[in-house]
Amino acid sequence: MFHNCWGTVMGTFTNETDELARQYSRLSGYRVFSQKDWDALEAEQKTGHSMVYGAENNLRFVEVELRTRYGSDWRTNKKALINTLNISYNL
């Protein structure tokens, strides 16, 4: 899932998605948004967030927060996305 605009990547705090987030981070240069980072957010910042929806519905995914609201940074994200998908296929 792509979103904007923190320049971070986060899993749904399971071993599998956290590993995928770390891999995506290595390939894209985006910072991993950790459980500690999530816990530090104010309740209002979490309202309506996909992470809340995912937890409520037992969904596992990796969210990529793009660096800007208006650009995809596609060259960086394409490489990271393809390689991360190849890794997830082998998990």
Biopython code that builds the backbone (N, CA, C, O; Angstrom):
import numpy as np
from Bio.PDB.StructureBuilder import StructureBuilder

atoms = [
    (1, "MET", "N", (0.839, -1.158, 0.000)),
    (1, "MET", "CA", (0.000, 0.000, 0.000)),
    (1, "MET", "C", (0.894, 1.234, 0.000)),
    (1, "MET", "O", (1.809, 1.339, 0.817)),
    (2, "PHE", "N", (0.636, 2.158, -0.902)),
    (2, "PHE", "CA", (1.365, 3.428, -0.920)),
    (2, "PHE", "C", (0.493, 4.513, -0.306)),
    (2, "PHE", "O", (-0.720, 4.550, -0.516)),
    (3, "HIS", "N", (1.116, 5.374, 0.441)),
    (3, "HIS", "CA", (0.437, 6.496, 1.090)),
    (3, "HIS", "C", (1.423, 7.649, 1.061)),
    (3, "HIS", "O", (2.486, 7.519, 0.454)),
    (4, "ASN", "N", (1.116, 8.757, 1.685)),
    (4, "ASN", "CA", (2.066, 9.862, 1.697)),
    (4, "ASN", "C", (1.982, 10.616, 3.003)),
    (4, "ASN", "O", (0.919, 10.529, 3.618)),
    (5, "CYS", "N", (2.891, 11.294, 3.473)),
    (5, "CYS", "CA", (4.173, 11.702, 2.961)),
    (5, "CYS", "C", (5.193, 11.760, 4.100)),
    (5, "CYS", "O", (5.744, 12.826, 4.373)),
    (6, "TRP", "N", (5.448, 10.648, 4.758)),
    (6, "TRP", "CA", (6.434, 10.602, 5.838)),
    (6, "TRP", "C", (7.792, 10.090, 5.386)),
    (6, "TRP", "O", (8.784, 10.286, 6.089)),
    (7, "GLY", "N", (7.862, 9.446, 4.241)),
    (7, "GLY", "CA", (9.123, 8.862, 3.803)),
    (7, "GLY", "C", (9.525, 7.680, 4.662)),
    (7, "GLY", "O", (10.701, 7.492, 4.975)),
    (8, "THR", "N", (8.527, 6.878, 5.041)),
    (8, "THR", "CA", (8.779, 5.720, 5.894)),
    (8, "THR", "C", (8.133, 4.478, 5.286)),
    (8, "THR", "O", (7.352, 4.559, 4.338)),
    (9, "VAL", "N", (8.476, 3.345, 5.851)),
    (9, "VAL", "CA", (7.846, 2.074, 5.480)),
    (9, "VAL", "C", (7.592, 1.309, 6.771)),
    (9, "VAL", "O", (8.428, 1.304, 7.675)),
    (10, "MET", "N", (6.429, 0.660, 6.851)),
    (10, "MET", "CA", (6.104, -0.101, 8.052)),
    (10, "MET", "C", (5.321, -1.351, 7.697)),
    (10, "MET", "O", (4.504, -1.358, 6.776)),
    (11, "GLY", "N", (5.588, -2.396, 8.443)),
    (11, "GLY", "CA", (4.793, -3.610, 8.347)),
    (11, "GLY", "C", (3.665, -3.523, 9.361)),
    (11, "GLY", "O", (3.510, -2.509, 10.042)),
    (12, "THR", "N", (2.888, -4.571, 9.460)),
    (12, "THR", "CA", (1.788, -4.597, 10.433)),
    (12, "THR", "C", (2.245, -5.230, 11.742)),
    (12, "THR", "O", (1.439, -5.783, 12.490)),
    (13, "PHE", "N", (3.528, -5.144, 12.007)),
    (13, "PHE", "CA", (4.147, -5.570, 13.258)),
    (13, "PHE", "C", (4.014, -7.073, 13.495)),
    (13, "PHE", "O", (3.803, -7.530, 14.618)),
    (14, "THR", "N", (4.145, -7.827, 12.401)),
    (14, "THR", "CA", (4.320, -9.273, 12.482)),
    (14, "THR", "C", (5.729, -9.559, 11.989)),
    (14, "THR", "O", (6.334, -8.716, 11.327)),
    (15, "ASN", "N", (6.249, -10.717, 12.297)),
    (15, "ASN", "CA", (7.614, -11.042, 11.849)),
    (15, "ASN", "C", (7.749, -10.918, 10.345)),
    (15, "ASN", "O", (8.720, -10.344, 9.852)),
    (16, "GLU", "N", (6.768, -11.458, 9.602)),
    (16, "GLU", "CA", (6.856, -11.456, 8.140)),
    (16, "GLU", "C", (6.807, -10.043, 7.569)),
    (16, "GLU", "O", (7.642, -9.683, 6.739)),
    (17, "THR", "N", (5.853, -9.250, 7.998)),
    (17, "THR", "CA", (5.719, -7.907, 7.423)),
    (17, "THR", "C", (6.831, -6.984, 7.901)),
    (17, "THR", "O", (7.247, -6.088, 7.165)),
    (18, "ASP", "N", (7.313, -7.185, 9.106)),
    (18, "ASP", "CA", (8.440, -6.372, 9.570)),
    (18, "ASP", "C", (9.693, -6.663, 8.754)),
    (18, "ASP", "O", (10.461, -5.750, 8.450)),
    (19, "GLU", "N", (9.907, -7.933, 8.394)),
    (19, "GLU", "CA", (11.056, -8.281, 7.562)),
    (19, "GLU", "C", (10.916, -7.668, 6.170)),
    (19, "GLU", "O", (11.891, -7.160, 5.615)),
    (20, "LEU", "N", (9.720, -7.712, 5.609)),
    (20, "LEU", "CA", (9.492, -7.091, 4.302)),
    (20, "LEU", "C", (9.716, -5.576, 4.381)),
    (20, "LEU", "O", (10.283, -4.985, 3.462)),
    (21, "ALA", "N", (9.280, -4.960, 5.458)),
    (21, "ALA", "CA", (9.480, -3.515, 5.632)),
    (21, "ALA", "C", (10.971, -3.191, 5.722)),
    (21, "ALA", "O", (11.429, -2.207, 5.141)),
    (22, "ARG", "N", (11.724, -4.011, 6.446)),
    (22, "ARG", "CA", (13.178, -3.783, 6.542)),
    (22, "ARG", "C", (13.840, -3.916, 5.173)),
    (22, "ARG", "O", (14.714, -3.124, 4.819)),
    (23, "GLN", "N", (13.420, -4.921, 4.406)),
    (23, "GLN", "CA", (13.979, -5.110, 3.065)),
    (23, "GLN", "C", (13.643, -3.913, 2.178)),
    (23, "GLN", "O", (14.507, -3.398, 1.468)),
    (24, "TYR", "N", (12.398, -3.478, 2.218)),
    (24, "TYR", "CA", (11.983, -2.332, 1.410)),
    (24, "TYR", "C", (12.784, -1.093, 1.824)),
    (24, "TYR", "O", (13.203, -0.305, 0.976)),
    (25, "SER", "N", (12.988, -0.936, 3.101)),
    (25, "SER", "CA", (13.763, 0.193, 3.616)),
    (25, "SER", "C", (15.188, 0.178, 3.068)),
    (25, "SER", "O", (15.701, 1.209, 2.635)),
    (26, "ARG", "N", (15.820, -0.981, 3.089)),
    (26, "ARG", "CA", (17.199, -1.092, 2.572)),
    (26, "ARG", "C", (17.270, -0.715, 1.098)),
    (26, "ARG", "O", (18.239, -0.096, 0.659)),
    (27, "LEU", "N", (16.256, -1.083, 0.341)),
    (27, "LEU", "CA", (16.275, -0.839, -1.097)),
    (27, "LEU", "C", (15.809, 0.562, -1.487)),
    (27, "LEU", "O", (16.190, 1.066, -2.543)),
    (28, "SER", "N", (15.004, 1.183, -0.662)),
    (28, "SER", "CA", (14.439, 2.487, -1.012)),
    (28, "SER", "C", (15.094, 3.659, -0.287)),
    (28, "SER", "O", (15.043, 4.795, -0.758)),
    (29, "GLY", "N", (15.704, 3.379, 0.849)),
    (29, "GLY", "CA", (16.250, 4.461, 1.665)),
    (29, "GLY", "C", (15.215, 5.070, 2.601)),
    (29, "GLY", "O", (15.533, 5.989, 3.354)),
    (30, "TYR", "N", (13.983, 4.573, 2.566)),
    (30, "TYR", "CA", (12.956, 5.053, 3.487)),
    (30, "TYR", "C", (13.243, 4.499, 4.878)),
    (30, "TYR", "O", (13.763, 3.392, 5.018)),
    (31, "ARG", "N", (12.906, 5.263, 5.888)),
    (31, "ARG", "CA", (13.123, 4.845, 7.273)),
    (31, "ARG", "C", (12.026, 3.873, 7.692)),
    (31, "ARG", "O", (10.858, 4.056, 7.347)),
    (32, "VAL", "N", (12.410, 2.835, 8.440)),
    (32, "VAL", "CA", (11.414, 1.909, 8.988)),
    (32, "VAL", "C", (10.675, 2.613, 10.120)),
    (32, "VAL", "O", (11.293, 3.165, 11.030)),
    (33, "PHE", "N", (9.364, 2.587, 10.053)),
    (33, "PHE", "CA", (8.505, 3.135, 11.103)),
    (33, "PHE", "C", (8.182, 1.966, 12.025)),
    (33, "PHE", "O", (7.452, 1.051, 11.644)),
    (34, "SER", "N", (8.722, 1.999, 13.221)),
    (34, "SER", "CA", (8.672, 0.853, 14.130)),
    (34, "SER", "C", (7.430, 0.863, 15.024)),
    (34, "SER", "O", (6.656, 1.819, 15.046)),
    (35, "GLN", "N", (7.278, -0.225, 15.747)),
    (35, "GLN", "CA", (6.204, -0.302, 16.747)),
    (35, "GLN", "C", (6.354, 0.823, 17.763)),
    (35, "GLN", "O", (5.361, 1.415, 18.186)),
    (36, "LYS", "N", (7.582, 1.120, 18.153)),
    (36, "LYS", "CA", (7.844, 2.208, 19.098)),
    (36, "LYS", "C", (7.385, 3.550, 18.516)),
    (36, "LYS", "O", (6.784, 4.363, 19.219)),
    (37, "ASP", "N", (7.675, 3.777, 17.220)),
    (37, "ASP", "CA", (7.223, 5.007, 16.556)),
    (37, "ASP", "C", (5.698, 5.082, 16.558)),
    (37, "ASP", "O", (5.115, 6.130, 16.838)),
    (38, "TRP", "N", (5.058, 3.946, 16.239)),
    (38, "TRP", "CA", (3.595, 3.887, 16.204)),
    (38, "TRP", "C", (3.013, 4.203, 17.576)),
    (38, "TRP", "O", (2.070, 4.986, 17.692)),
    (39, "ASP", "N", (3.578, 3.590, 18.617)),
    (39, "ASP", "CA", (3.078, 3.797, 19.973)),
    (39, "ASP", "C", (3.226, 5.239, 20.428)),
    (39, "ASP", "O", (2.467, 5.698, 21.281)),
    (40, "ALA", "N", (4.195, 5.960, 19.870)),
    (40, "ALA", "CA", (4.434, 7.354, 20.258)),
    (40, "ALA", "C", (3.444, 8.333, 19.620)),
    (40, "ALA", "O", (3.355, 9.485, 20.045)),
    (41, "LEU", "N", (2.702, 7.885, 18.608)),
    (41, "LEU", "CA", (1.724, 8.772, 17.964)),
    (41, "LEU", "C", (0.564, 9.075, 18.898)),
    (41, "LEU", "O", (0.200, 8.253, 19.739)),
    (42, "GLU", "N", (-0.006, 10.243, 18.748)),
    (42, "GLU", "CA", (-1.216, 10.601, 19.475)),
    (42, "GLU", "C", (-2.403, 9.839, 18.893)),
    (42, "GLU", "O", (-2.377, 9.459, 17.723)),
    (43, "ALA", "N", (-3.423, 9.616, 19.679)),
    (43, "ALA", "CA", (-4.607, 8.865, 19.234)),
    (43, "ALA", "C", (-5.218, 9.478, 17.979)),
    (43, "ALA", "O", (-5.660, 8.749, 17.091)),
    (44, "GLU", "N", (-5.250, 10.823, 17.894)),
    (44, "GLU", "CA", (-5.846, 11.483, 16.724)),
    (44, "GLU", "C", (-5.077, 11.163, 15.445)),
    (44, "GLU", "O", (-5.659, 11.112, 14.362)),
    (45, "GLN", "N", (-3.770, 10.949, 15.574)),
    (45, "GLN", "CA", (-2.955, 10.640, 14.402)),
    (45, "GLN", "C", (-3.216, 9.224, 13.886)),
    (45, "GLN", "O", (-2.913, 8.920, 12.733)),
    (46, "LYS", "N", (-3.769, 8.368, 14.722)),
    (46, "LYS", "CA", (-4.038, 6.980, 14.341)),
    (46, "LYS", "C", (-5.456, 6.790, 13.798)),
    (46, "LYS", "O", (-5.737, 5.792, 13.134)),
    (47, "THR", "N", (-6.341, 7.736, 14.075)),
    (47, "THR", "CA", (-7.728, 7.607, 13.659)),
    (47, "THR", "C", (-7.828, 7.460, 12.144)),
    (47, "THR", "O", (-7.317, 8.295, 11.398)),
    (48, "GLY", "N", (-8.483, 6.400, 11.696)),
    (48, "GLY", "CA", (-8.666, 6.163, 10.271)),
    (48, "GLY", "C", (-7.450, 5.621, 9.548)),
    (48, "GLY", "O", (-7.492, 5.417, 8.335)),
    (49, "HIS", "N", (-6.380, 5.387, 10.264)),
    (49, "HIS", "CA", (-5.148, 4.916, 9.641)),
    (49, "HIS", "C", (-5.314, 3.465, 9.198)),
    (49, "HIS", "O", (-6.014, 2.683, 9.842)),
    (50, "SER", "N", (-4.665, 3.121, 8.097)),
    (50, "SER", "CA", (-4.758, 1.754, 7.578)),
    (50, "SER", "C", (-4.233, 0.723, 8.568)),
    (50, "SER", "O", (-4.686, -0.422, 8.558)),
    (51, "MET", "N", (-3.298, 1.100, 9.412)),
    (51, "MET", "CA", (-2.775, 0.166, 10.401)),
    (51, "MET", "C", (-3.865, -0.245, 11.392)),
    (51, "MET", "O", (-3.913, -1.397, 11.823)),
    (52, "VAL", "N", (-4.729, 0.688, 11.750)),
    (52, "VAL", "CA", (-5.842, 0.378, 12.650)),
    (52, "VAL", "C", (-6.804, -0.574, 11.950)),
    (52, "VAL", "O", (-7.220, -1.581, 12.523)),
    (53, "TYR", "N", (-7.153, -0.249, 10.712)),
    (53, "TYR", "CA", (-8.047, -1.107, 9.934)),
    (53, "TYR", "C", (-7.448, -2.506, 9.776)),
    (53, "TYR", "O", (-8.153, -3.505, 9.922)),
    (54, "GLY", "N", (-6.168, -2.575, 9.483)),
    (54, "GLY", "CA", (-5.504, -3.865, 9.329)),
    (54, "GLY", "C", (-5.544, -4.692, 10.605)),
    (54, "GLY", "O", (-5.807, -5.894, 10.561)),
    (55, "ALA", "N", (-5.286, -4.060, 11.732)),
    (55, "ALA", "CA", (-5.321, -4.769, 13.012)),
    (55, "ALA", "C", (-6.731, -5.264, 13.329)),
    (55, "ALA", "O", (-6.915, -6.388, 13.798)),
    (56, "GLU", "N", (-7.714, -4.419, 13.070)),
    (56, "GLU", "CA", (-9.101, -4.791, 13.358)),
    (56, "GLU", "C", (-9.595, -5.935, 12.473)),
    (56, "GLU", "O", (-10.498, -6.676, 12.862)),
    (57, "ASN", "N", (-9.002, -6.080, 11.280)),
    (57, "ASN", "CA", (-9.461, -7.080, 10.318)),
    (57, "ASN", "C", (-8.432, -8.179, 10.047)),
    (57, "ASN", "O", (-8.558, -8.934, 9.083)),
    (58, "ASN", "N", (-7.409, -8.260, 10.910)),
    (58, "ASN", "CA", (-6.376, -9.287, 10.812)),
    (58, "ASN", "C", (-5.733, -9.337, 9.421)),
    (58, "ASN", "O", (-5.535, -10.412, 8.853)),
    (59, "LEU", "N", (-5.414, -8.161, 8.888)),
    (59, "LEU", "CA", (-4.768, -8.057, 7.581)),
    (59, "LEU", "C", (-3.270, -7.827, 7.764)),
    (59, "LEU", "O", (-2.846, -7.127, 8.684)),
    (60, "ARG", "N", (-2.491, -8.412, 6.894)),
    (60, "ARG", "CA", (-1.046, -8.199, 6.921)),
    (60, "ARG", "C", (-0.642, -7.512, 5.634)),
    (60, "ARG", "O", (-0.980, -7.970, 4.542)),
    (61, "PHE", "N", (0.081, -6.413, 5.763)),
    (61, "PHE", "CA", (0.542, -5.664, 4.603)),
    (61, "PHE", "C", (1.713, -4.792, 5.001)),
    (61, "PHE", "O", (2.032, -4.654, 6.182)),
    (62, "VAL", "N", (2.344, -4.212, 4.011)),
    (62, "VAL", "CA", (3.414, -3.245, 4.219)),
    (62, "VAL", "C", (2.927, -1.923, 3.656)),
    (62, "VAL", "O", (2.463, -1.854, 2.518)),
    (63, "GLU", "N", (3.033, -0.884, 4.454)),
    (63, "GLU", "CA", (2.635, 0.451, 4.009)),
    (63, "GLU", "C", (3.876, 1.277, 3.735)),
    (63, "GLU", "O", (4.782, 1.359, 4.564)),
    (64, "VAL", "N", (3.904, 1.883, 2.567)),
    (64, "VAL", "CA", (5.003, 2.760, 2.180)),
    (64, "VAL", "C", (4.463, 4.187, 2.186)),
    (64, "VAL", "O", (3.548, 4.528, 1.436)),
    (65, "GLU", "N", (5.045, 5.001, 3.040)),
    (65, "GLU", "CA", (4.694, 6.421, 3.094)),
    (65, "GLU", "C", (5.680, 7.151, 2.189)),
    (65, "GLU", "O", (6.854, 7.298, 2.526)),
    (66, "LEU", "N", (5.198, 7.599, 1.054)),
    (66, "LEU", "CA", (6.062, 8.287, 0.089)),
    (66, "LEU", "C", (6.652, 9.549, 0.688)),
    (66, "LEU", "O", (6.183, 10.035, 1.717)),
    (67, "ARG", "N", (7.670, 10.072, 0.048)),
    (67, "ARG", "CA", (8.350, 11.258, 0.586)),
    (67, "ARG", "C", (7.561, 12.547, 0.380)),
    (67, "ARG", "O", (7.668, 13.479, 1.178)),
    (68, "THR", "N", (6.777, 12.599, -0.681)),
    (68, "THR", "CA", (6.015, 13.814, -0.954)),
    (68, "THR", "C", (4.563, 13.447, -1.228)),
    (68, "THR", "O", (4.238, 12.286, -1.481)),
    (69, "ARG", "N", (3.731, 14.411, -1.177)),
    (69, "ARG", "CA", (2.311, 14.206, -1.452)),
    (69, "ARG", "C", (2.038, 14.082, -2.948)),
    (69, "ARG", "O", (1.039, 13.481, -3.345)),
    (70, "TYR", "N", (2.902, 14.635, -3.768)),
    (70, "TYR", "CA", (2.597, 14.755, -5.194)),
    (70, "TYR", "C", (3.467, 13.923, -6.119)),
    (70, "TYR", "O", (3.225, 13.911, -7.326)),
    (71, "GLY", "N", (4.462, 13.232, -5.607)),
    (71, "GLY", "CA", (5.336, 12.455, -6.468)),
    (71, "GLY", "C", (5.431, 11.015, -6.011)),
    (71, "GLY", "O", (5.246, 10.721, -4.830)),
    (72, "SER", "N", (5.717, 10.121, -6.932)),
    (72, "SER", "CA", (5.797, 8.702, -6.585)),
    (72, "SER", "C", (7.218, 8.240, -6.308)),
    (72, "SER", "O", (7.419, 7.163, -5.746)),
    (73, "ASP", "N", (8.223, 9.051, -6.701)),
    (73, "ASP", "CA", (9.618, 8.622, -6.573)),
    (73, "ASP", "C", (9.741, 7.220, -7.171)),
    (73, "ASP", "O", (10.337, 6.321, -6.579)),
    (74, "TRP", "N", (9.161, 7.062, -8.361)),
    (74, "TRP", "CA", (8.951, 5.749, -8.948)),
    (74, "TRP", "C", (10.221, 4.938, -9.142)),
    (74, "TRP", "O", (10.202, 3.731, -8.898)),
    (75, "ARG", "N", (11.315, 5.538, -9.565)),
    (75, "ARG", "CA", (12.542, 4.753, -9.773)),
    (75, "ARG", "C", (12.962, 4.039, -8.489)),
    (75, "ARG", "O", (13.293, 2.854, -8.503)),
    (76, "THR", "N", (12.944, 4.765, -7.400)),
    (76, "THR", "CA", (13.305, 4.169, -6.110)),
    (76, "THR", "C", (12.289, 3.116, -5.699)),
    (76, "THR", "O", (12.667, 2.021, -5.285)),
    (77, "ASN", "N", (11.016, 3.431, -5.807)),
    (77, "ASN", "CA", (9.986, 2.513, -5.345)),
    (77, "ASN", "C", (9.826, 1.298, -6.241)),
    (77, "ASN", "O", (9.486, 0.218, -5.756)),
    (78, "LYS", "N", (10.063, 1.449, -7.529)),
    (78, "LYS", "CA", (9.947, 0.304, -8.441)),
    (78, "LYS", "C", (10.958, -0.777, -8.064)),
    (78, "LYS", "O", (10.609, -1.953, -7.957)),
    (79, "LYS", "N", (12.200, -0.377, -7.865)),
    (79, "LYS", "CA", (13.251, -1.333, -7.495)),
    (79, "LYS", "C", (12.911, -2.003, -6.166)),
    (79, "LYS", "O", (13.001, -3.224, -6.042)),
    (80, "ALA", "N", (12.528, -1.218, -5.191)),
    (80, "ALA", "CA", (12.216, -1.764, -3.870)),
    (80, "ALA", "C", (10.987, -2.670, -3.925)),
    (80, "ALA", "O", (10.966, -3.723, -3.288)),
    (81, "LEU", "N", (9.980, -2.274, -4.671)),
    (81, "LEU", "CA", (8.752, -3.053, -4.773)),
    (81, "LEU", "C", (9.000, -4.403, -5.443)),
    (81, "LEU", "O", (8.570, -5.437, -4.932)),
    (82, "ILE", "N", (9.682, -4.399, -6.569)),
    (82, "ILE", "CA", (9.950, -5.656, -7.291)),
    (82, "ILE", "C", (10.775, -6.601, -6.434)),
    (82, "ILE", "O", (10.444, -7.782, -6.323)),
    (83, "ASN", "N", (11.828, -6.109, -5.834)),
    (83, "ASN", "CA", (12.678, -6.976, -5.016)),
    (83, "ASN", "C", (11.967, -7.460, -3.769)),
    (83, "ASN", "O", (12.157, -8.608, -3.367)),
    (84, "THR", "N", (11.163, -6.630, -3.149)),
    (84, "THR", "CA", (10.428, -7.038, -1.951)),
    (84, "THR", "C", (9.369, -8.080, -2.304)),
    (84, "THR", "O", (9.163, -9.034, -1.554)),
    (85, "LEU", "N", (8.705, -7.904, -3.428)),
    (85, "LEU", "CA", (7.729, -8.912, -3.854)),
    (85, "LEU", "C", (8.404, -10.241, -4.138)),
    (85, "LEU", "O", (7.845, -11.290, -3.820)),
    (86, "ASN", "N", (9.582, -10.224, -4.724)),
    (86, "ASN", "CA", (10.314, -11.457, -4.971)),
    (86, "ASN", "C", (10.657, -12.159, -3.665)),
    (86, "ASN", "O", (10.587, -13.385, -3.580)),
    (87, "ILE", "N", (11.024, -11.398, -2.659)),
    (87, "ILE", "CA", (11.352, -11.971, -1.339)),
    (87, "ILE", "C", (10.092, -12.521, -0.682)),
    (87, "ILE", "O", (10.123, -13.619, -0.126)),
    (88, "SER", "N", (8.982, -11.782, -0.733)),
    (88, "SER", "CA", (7.761, -12.230, -0.062)),
    (88, "SER", "C", (7.237, -13.508, -0.695)),
    (88, "SER", "O", (6.625, -14.328, -0.012)),
    (89, "TYR", "N", (7.464, -13.688, -1.976)),
    (89, "TYR", "CA", (7.034, -14.904, -2.650)),
    (89, "TYR", "C", (7.778, -16.119, -2.085)),
    (89, "TYR", "O", (7.244, -17.228, -2.069)),
    (90, "ASN", "N", (8.997, -15.904, -1.628)),
    (90, "ASN", "CA", (9.807, -16.996, -1.119)),
    (90, "ASN", "C", (9.683, -17.194, 0.397)),
    (90, "ASN", "O", (10.300, -18.109, 0.942)),
    (91, "LEU", "N", (8.902, -16.359, 1.087)),
    (91, "LEU", "CA", (8.740, -16.517, 2.547)),
    (91, "LEU", "C", (7.890, -17.716, 2.876)),
    (91, "LEU", "O", (7.651, -18.000, 4.049)),
]
sb = StructureBuilder()
sb.init_structure("model")
sb.init_model(0)
sb.init_chain("A")
sb.init_seg("    ")
for serial, (resi, resn, name, xyz) in enumerate(atoms, 1):
    if name == "N":
        sb.init_residue(resn, " ", resi, " ")
    sb.init_atom(name, np.array(xyz, "f"), 0.0, 1.0, " ", f" {name:<3s}", serial, name[0])
structure = sb.get_structure()
